Amino acid sequence: MISKNIKKFWEFLKKDSWSSWAVSAILVIFCIKFVFFPFLSLVTGTPLPIVVVKSCSMYHKSPFNEWWKENSAWYESRGIEKKDFEKFNMKNGLNKGDIVFIVGKNNYNNGEIIIFSSKTKYPLIHRIISVNPLSTKGDNNPGQIDDLEKNISQDAVLGKAVGRIPLLGWLKLVFFEPLKEKSKRGFCK
């Protein structure tokens, strides 16, 4: 009886109709949300294994050497030299719309990009500039966001960035951009 119903349902899904397409779409969403992401969270050790960059705080407006000329004073005053920054993972920052892959908590080093919970609506994804105390800064920000990026507790850290797919996250962002204030919409400038 059960196998007969499963076969009947499978045949329905294979039909070329709006109703079978709608049910298939719901099943795909269900599987991604309740099977794929929980499995990925288990494997990576973080509740957010894949994130979409929603702001321009990690954006580099120009190639690395030009960006460094504009921003070096802030970093050098904190003991981070160009040769150090050149060795950092994702030294050219992140763009709004990038999909970033996150792995769970472990030891962190200067220059790594972490995602952490803060008093803001969404977690922040910024670069570590100090490990003791744990502090971060968005590459495109003129300085640190007071209190949010200084003395970050280990409990607030959700994981660190290990890779990215450029701009593919716009498939999601396109639905939320119209809800943002006008100055924060669109690509980073």
N, C-alpha and C positions, 0 to 999 in steps of 0.2 A: 504493500500500500504506500509506504513512504517513498520507496524508490520510484514508484509509478508517478507520484506527485512531483518528485524532483525532476524526473524526465519531462513531465508536462510543463513545469516551470521553465526548464532549460529551453525547450522548444519555443515557448512564449518569448524568452529573451532573444532568441535568434531571429524572430520575425522582424521585418522592416516596417515598424509602425511607431507612431508617436508615443503610445503607451509603453511599448517595450523599451524604447529609448529612454523615457523618463524613469522607469523602474531600474534600468541599467545604470543610469547616472546616479540615482539614489544609492544603489548598491556600491558603486565605486567610491562615493563620498563616505559611506558607512565604513567600508573596508580601510580606506586611508585613515580615517579618524580613529577608529576603534580597534584596528589590527596593526596596520603598518606603523603608525606613529608610536603606539605603546611598545611594539617590538623594537623599533629604532631607539627609543628612550632607554630600554633595558640594555641594549647592546652598547650604546655610547655612554651610559651613566649620567645622563642629564635629562631634565624634563623638556628641554628645548633643543633637540638635536639638529633642527633646521630652522633658521630664522631668515626673515627678509629685512634688509636694511631700509628703514622708513624715513631717515633724515639725512642731512648732508654733513653731519658732525665729523665724519671720517673721510670726507671727500678731499682730494687733491686737485686744485684748479689747474695745475701745470705739471709738466714732467718733474721727476724727483729733484734734479739739481736746481731747477728754478724754485720749486716748492721749498727746498732746504734753505736757499738764500733768504726767502721771505720769513721763514719760521725758525731759523737756527738759533737766534738769540735766546728764545724762551727755553729751548732744550739744552743748549750749552750752559746756561746759567744753573741748570740742574744736573750737570755732569754727563749729559748724553751728547756725544760727538757724532759728526756725520758718519764716520766709519762704523760706529755702533749701530746707528739707525739703518744704514745700508744692509746690515745683517738681519734686521728684523723681518719676521714673516709678514707678508703683505705690506712691505715698506711704502707702496704707492697708495695706501689707504683703501677705503671701500666706497663704492658709489651707492647712492640711493637706488633701490631696486635689485641690488646684488642678493643672491641667495648665499647664506653663509652656513657652513657645516660646523657644528659644535660638538666637542667631546667633554666628558665630565671633569670633575675637580681632580686636580693633582698639584704638583709643584708648579709655580708660575715664575716666569722670568721677565725682566724688563723687556719691553717691546712687543710682548705677546698681546693679542687682542682678546679680551674677555667680555663675556656678557654677564651682567649682574643686576639684581633687583635693587631698586632705589625708591625714593619717595615719589618718583614720577609715575605716570600712568602705565608706561611700558618699561621693560628692562632696557638698560643702556648697554651699548656695545662700543667700547673704547679701548685704547692702547694703554698698557701698564707703563707707568713712568717711574714707579718706585714699588719695591716689594715689601719694604719694612719702614713705615706702614704701607699697606697695599693702597696705591693711588693710581688713578688713570687720567687721561686727557683725550678728548676727541681731536684728531689730527687737524681738523678744520676750525676748531674753536680757538679763540685768541688766548684762552687760559683755561684753568679748571673751573668746573661748575662748583661753586662753594658748597661745602659739606657733602654733596652727592658723590664727589669723586675722591675725597680724601678719607683716609682711614676706613676703607671698605672692609667689612667683616668677611671672613672666609665663608660664613653661612650664606651671605648674600650672593656669592659667586655661583653662577649656574653652569659655567664651563668656559672653554677657550676655543677660539676659532682655529680651524685647521685647514680650511679650504673654502673656495667660493666659486659660484657660477655667476659671471657678470650679467646684470640687468634682467635676468629671467624672472625675477620677483615682481617685475612690472605687471605680469599676468594677474597678480593679486592686488597690487597697489592701485591699479587703474580703477578699481571699484571704490576705493577709500579716498582718493585724492580730491574729489569734488567736495568732500566733507571738511577738508582742512581750510584754514584761513588762506586767502589768496597768495600771500607772500611765501607760504611754505609749500605750494603746489608745484608739480612738475619736476623736471630734471634739475640737478645741482648746477649752479652757475659760478 
